Structure formats: structure tokens, C-alpha cells
């Protein structure tokens, strides 16, 4: 390839808000319920039904807007976007076109060349559509309206990203911010965070943008990265062959690692937006904004700073722990109870992350209580249990949230501090292994490890290893 | 001032609204739409400079509900209108996918 190309990417990110009810009616937003159980005349678009706005949606959208440095639109309103599709029972989506809730913001992301600002063009509130499941066998589609009317915030960025890495960093930043604010859980697999990628390529140095395409159906960071790489290549090949990129919407198929044209400019949708007549305007006072600002929780950058000052833990640990609000909360609650940040961090960084990885769990899936971890740390420190036993007990806490005190009691895992018991066990091991004893006495240090291992096993790992070491040495020197 | 609606426009509006109109219906619709646009022109004669545009005729804003679940299982009422039902879903001709 002779020419050098630059990729220009802008994103439209949809975030499902964590309200208890839908945006315009009192139906539950719970995920995973039986089809069509959370439906009513409002969210299924029955004639004569009237939407009433959920106040929490406005407050969550304001919180997200403020946290991403946006200006809040103090007189804002809803508009109708008209289109026909089976997932949309009203034949229009209530959204915001003319006066979206927030505008002109930015977030800062870390890139290989340092910090970079990605500007946010606007943020608007809207309702989600129903869900279509395709029945391959009958060649039909099945519609479930439980998701119809679930509140969304759509965040539209400026075309400020230049690579898949920057896109992922931007998405991570939005996800973390939303999770810290508690406005969304942002689970890509469950569709509570979705991204459409607008991408074009241009020759390096060019001032004008190339023709862009929009890619939909991206439900993992991996799919997003693959789709970006695939679309960049496709567009460059077209240009190299002297062809033109057509402005169109493409659907990414992650299994085939290929995108397909969904609709092109010729049959582009004409949404005929107009002001929503069933909803009155929203007027946001300075006082209301101040109230939301005052309620904003500590976000990640401030938390990271505070950890460095307050707790004596490595920066790397602090970064990993604060990556998820859930993990940070767990860490802080544990430290609050046991007062040992270094040890709490060690459990989280070591056994907890290992178990999460083994079980393919997300931080949101963690269900053990900080009280139990704090207790485990205290018990280990006081010598009630050995380090080896503590790791086993931690697994039980992790999976079943057991009370470590009770568990250790019930399973007889307390450290054996009784010298008589240790002596008895060691005596038996030495008597059973004359060869190893002879080897050690003949100068083979390695043999000691075997004797130590067997003694600890005989004591079921409950003895203090230092005490066992001391006992073996004493008896061998006799 | 009379506005004119072209054949192409009425055709396009029909497609967007998913309506198939007969030739007489098209002529009627054209006449109706022309009248509506003429009326808008009449409104445009008013001097509205310095007047805030409004999206609503009522002097009311900030009508909210609290985030509390008030509706129960609505599945039977909702599915009562399904042209074709499969278990608890609406069955429709296959869309893309």
C-alpha cells in the first residue's frame, strides 16, 4: 500500500438506565422475565394511552451529563421519530432531537501517546424498542415488548477517535462513569450498553472527512475491535481500487467476522421528527442542577487519588481495584471493618481476581459480604488459622458467602498450636520415612521439603508452618 | 399563493406512511395537503419576531411520575390483540437476521 490512511471514528452509545420502571409507564424494567409480562397500554402503543415521564430518568441523564462535562439543556423536550418496524408498537419512538438533555461535553481517555479528550456532541433520553427473536424453523420473528419503553440515554460523540484502542478506552470510560454514578450496570451481553460505530478513512494529512458507514449489532468489546479493523480494511481496499465508499448502514456478523449492508442512502429513512404532543416540556432550574451535582458520588479519578493518599497500597493495585465500582466498594467496606488495606488488597488482587477469571465472572456477579472477608483477615492475623487454610476458607466465602468463624469451627480448621499434637505427627512422619531422614542427615537439603510436606499434610494444613519447621529440625538434630 | 403538491411527493408520503392510494385518493389527498399548506402560509403572515417558539399550547411543564412499579403482569391484555400469538410472544413475518 503506497498511501497512508487514517481511520476516523465517532460513536453512538446507548446506555440503559437502571430505573425500576420504564420511562413513560409503571411497568417493571427487570431483565429476563417471561415475554410480554412487563407490558401495558402505554408501552405497547395502544391508542388513547398517555405517557408520563419518570423523574428518575431525567435525574440519571443529568448526572451522566454533568459527569461528562456537558451543558444541561435547561428547557428540553421530547420529539417523535417515526418508523415502522415490529419491535416498535407505536410506529414512533419518543426521543429527543431538537432540545436534547445535555450537549457539548467531553471525557478524557488514556492512549498510547498520553491523555486525549473525546468530545461529546450531545446526550438524549429516549425509549428502547421491543426485542425480536428470529425463529429459523418457521421463518417468523417473535416479539417480546418487555424492553419496549425501558429508558435509554444515547451519547453521541464527535468523530474524535482514530483507532479501535481509543474506541475501547472511550467505552470503558463511559461504562465506568455510568457504573460509578449508579445510573446503569452497562452489561454489553445483556444489551444494557450498545454501540454503533461511524467510521470513515482518509489519507493522512487530509482536512476533509471521507464517506462514513455506520455499523450496528456490536455487543462486545472484541466484536467492536474486529468490526473496526474489518471495516477500515474494506474501505481502504475500495479506495485503492479507485471505487467509492457508499454511505450506508452495515450489520456486523461476529461469527463470520464480516459486515453486510443493511440499507443504503437510496432508501435512507425519513423519520419525520416532530415535537411529542403527549409530553410537556421539562424545565430544569439552577437549583435542580445544583442538587444533582451535590449528590454526585466520588468518581474514579478522585477515588484513585484518595487511595494513594489514604492507603499504603501499590498504584497498580489501586488502579485495578477502582476499575469497578463494585470491587472498590467491597475493598473500602472491608478496610473499614478490619483496618488493613494492604491485606484486603492482597485478597482482592490475588485469590478473588483468580476465582473470578476461572469462573468467568464480572464484578457485578460478586456476592460475598465484606464482613466475612474482614473477619478472615483478622483470623489469619491472630493466627487462628494458617495461610493455607485461609485460602480454602476464602473460596467458600467467595462462592457461598460463609461466615469464616462458623466455617472454621464446624470443619475443625483451627490452627494446631498444641505442641504435643505437632510432635506426635512429626514423630510418625520421621518414623515412616527413614530414607528421607537419612538423606537429610547426609546433607541433602531437599529431603527436608518432603518431610515438611508430609507433616503439614498429616496436620491437615492447620499447623503454623514455622512451628512445624522448628519441630522437625529439633527432632532431626536429636 | 396556492401551494402545489407534486405526484412524486404524494407517492413518497404514501410510502413513508405505508399507504397504498388509488388515483382518486391521491388527487383528494393532494387537494387536502395543498389546503393545509395554504393555511400555514396564512399563519406565516403574522409577525412572530421576538416570540419564543413553543412546543405545547398549555402553560404546563415538569409533569413527572416517581420511579415506582405500579403495573403487574400485563401479558394477557397485551397479547389479546395479537394477530398471531406463539406462546407468550407476537408472531410476525420474519424480519432480517
Interface residues (C-beta under 8 A of the other chain):
Chain A: X19 X20 X21 X25 X26 X27 X28 X34 X35 X36 X37 X38 X39 X40 X41 X44 X52 X53 X54 X55 X56 X57 X58 X77 X82 X84 X85 X86 X132 X133 X134 X135 X138 X139 X140 X141 X142 X143 X144 X145 X251 X262 X270 X272 X275 X277 X279 X280 X281 X282 X283
Chain B: X16 X18 X55 X56 X58 X60 X61 X62 X63 X64 X65 X66 X67 X68 X69 X70 X71 X73 X74 X75 X77 X78 X79 X86 X87 X88 X89 X90 X91 X92 X93 X94 X95 X96 X97
